[in-house]
Amino acid sequence: MLVRVAVGLIMRGDQIFIALRDSSKHQGGLWEFPGGKVESGEAVELALSRELEEECGIRINACEHFQTIVHDYGDKQVELVFYKVMEFTGEPHGKEGQEVRWASLSQLKAFSFPEANVPIVDALSSE
C-alpha cells in the first residue's frame, strides 16, 4: 500500500526548518521536513496546511509544488509530495515536543535524513 505524504519545505531566505523524527516512528531518529499523511479524499495542499498547523503551529500563505518522490522502504511505500513554503503566518516550532531547528541550505547534508529525502536535500543544497 502506497502512503501519500504532504511535506513542507519551510523556507526563510537560505534557511530551512527541519525536525527530528521520534525514535518510535518509522525512520525514527532521522531529521525530516515537516508534514504528514494525506487522508483519503483529501487534497494534498489541504493536508499540508493541516499538518503544518498541527506540527509546527504555522499557517501557509504561499507555497508551490517542488518535487514528488515515490520510494520503497521495503516495509513501506511512500509518495512524498514536497512543497516549498515561502510565506507563512506564525513562528514554526515543535508543537508535538519534537526537536526542531533552522538549518542553512549549505548545512543540510550534515544532517541524517530518511533515504527518500536525499534527492530533495541534494536539490536544495545546490540551489
C-alpha positions in Angstrom: 0.0 0.0 0.0 1.3 3.4 -1.0 1.2 6.1 1.7 0.8 9.6 0.3 2.5 12.3 2.4 2.4 16.1 2.1 5.8 17.7 3.0 6.6 21.3 3.7 9.9 22.8 2.9 9.5 25.8 5.2 11.9 28.5 3.9 13.2 31.7 5.3 15.9 33.1 3.0 18.6 30.4 2.7 17.3 28.7 5.9 15.0 25.7 6.1 13.1 24.4 9.0 13.8 20.7 10.0 12.5 18.4 12.7 13.9 15.2 14.4 11.6 12.2 13.9 10.5 10.5 17.1 12.6 7.4 17.6 9.5 5.3 18.0 8.3 6.2 14.4 9.2 4.7 11.1 12.7 6.1 10.2 12.9 7.5 13.7 16.0 9.3 14.9 16.5 10.9 11.5 15.8 14.5 10.5 12.9 15.4 8.3 10.9 18.2 6.7 7.6 18.6 8.5 4.4 17.2 7.0 2.2 14.2 7.3 -0.2 11.7 5.8 -2.8 12.8 3.2 -6.2 11.4 4.3 -8.4 9.5 1.8 -10.1 12.0 -0.5 -8.1 15.0 0.9 -6.3 17.4 -1.4 -2.6 17.4 -0.9 -2.3 21.2 -0.2 -5.1 20.9 2.4 -3.2 18.1 4.1 -0.1 20.2 4.0 -1.9 23.1 5.7 -3.4 20.9 8.3 -0.2 19.1 9.1 2.0 22.2 9.3 -0.5 23.8 11.6 -0.7 20.7 13.9 3.1 20.0 13.9 4.7 23.5 13.6 1.9 26.0 14.5 2.1 27.9 11.3 -0.5 28.9 8.6 0.6 28.7 5.0 0.1 31.9 3.0 2.0 30.9 -0.2 3.5 27.6 -1.4 4.5 25.9 -4.6 5.0 22.3 -5.6 8.7 21.4 -5.6 9.0 17.7 -6.3 7.2 14.4 -5.9 9.2 11.3 -4.9 8.0 7.7 -4.7 10.2 5.5 -2.5 10.0 1.9 -1.4 11.5 1.2 2.0 10.7 -2.5 1.7 8.3 -2.4 4.7 6.5 0.7 3.5 6.0 2.5 0.2 5.6 6.3 0.3 4.8 9.0 -2.2 6.2 12.3 -0.8 4.8 15.5 -2.3 7.1 18.3 -1.5 6.0 22.0 -1.4 8.2 25.0 -0.9 6.5 27.2 1.8 7.9 30.7 1.3 5.2 32.7 3.1 3.6 31.8 6.4 2.0 33.2 9.5 3.4 32.3 12.9 6.8 31.1 14.0 7.5 27.4 13.3 8.2 25.4 16.4 8.0 21.8 17.6 4.3 21.7 18.7 4.4 18.0 19.4 7.6 18.2 21.5 9.9 17.2 18.7 13.4 18.7 18.4 13.5 21.3 15.6 15.9 23.8 14.1 16.6 26.2 11.3 19.4 25.0 9.1 21.1 26.8 6.2 20.8 25.0 2.8 24.6 24.6 2.7 24.5 22.7 6.1 21.7 20.3 5.1 23.9 17.4 4.0 25.4 17.4 7.6 22.1 16.0 8.9 20.9 12.4 8.5 17.6 12.2 6.6 15.5 9.2 5.5 16.6 7.8 2.2 13.5 9.1 0.3 14.5 12.7 1.3 18.1 12.5 0.0 17.2 13.8 -3.6 15.4 16.8 -2.0 18.4 17.5 0.2 20.7 17.3 -2.8 18.4 19.6 -4.9 18.1 22.2 -2.1 21.9 22.1 -1.3 22.7 23.0 -4.9 20.3 26.0 -5.1 
